[in-house]
Amino acid sequence: MKYLLIIVVLSSISFASCSKEKVQTPAPPEVAQKSEFEIARDQVKKDPKDAAAWYYLAQLYEDANAYQEEIDALKHVISLKPEMGYTYFKLGTTYNRVERYEDAVTNFRKATQYLHNQPMIYNNLAISYGKLGKTDDEIAALRKALAIRPKYAIARYNLGMAYVKKGDRAEATKQYQLLKNLDEGAAASLKKEIDSKGK
């Protein structure tokens, strides 16, 4: 197979060299293509009231782990479309990443006003409360997430861990029993934490 390919390539080269026509290579493009960042930035400069462009720019910043820039872009979205509930969720998630948990709580709570049936918001709100040492609020938020979606394994695990943190072994064990049917790996991890606190 390789031998045939070489013959084909060589014969085409010799054919081209025998030809009287000049082979022209395409000229390089005069202007390099713009990056997605440049396109998005150009769009918000062109139309600063384009909430969708700001949101897209925020997503690009998130992908690049440029969290402060993402926060600034999301704030622009909110100033233009305060009713866009998912933006508050994104902002809360980013505040969690940069360990600004009070700001995360504020934005997750705002997100729940628009998207009150989204269990992921309550789960992430609980994480913020947990980081602030507000275990009772953490548990309440996780219970809300599970009231919306009882088979939400991550929230079930987090609730078990919140009870471990609180020292409520009975409730933590109850969450472990419920979690076993949803995610065996997470259940095993929770069981290990319960057992280590029981010693």
Secondary structure, 3 states (H helix, E strand, C coil): CHHHHHHHHHHHHHHHHHCCCCCCCCCCCCCCCCCHHHHHHHHHHHCCCCHHHHHHHHHHHHHCCCHHHHHHHHHHHHHHCCCCHHHHHHHHHHHHHCCCHHHHHHHHHHHHHHCCCCHHHHHHHHHHHHHCCCHHHHHHHHHHHHHHCCCCHHHHHHHHHHHHHHCCHHHHHHHHHHHHCCCHHHHHHHHHHHHHHHC
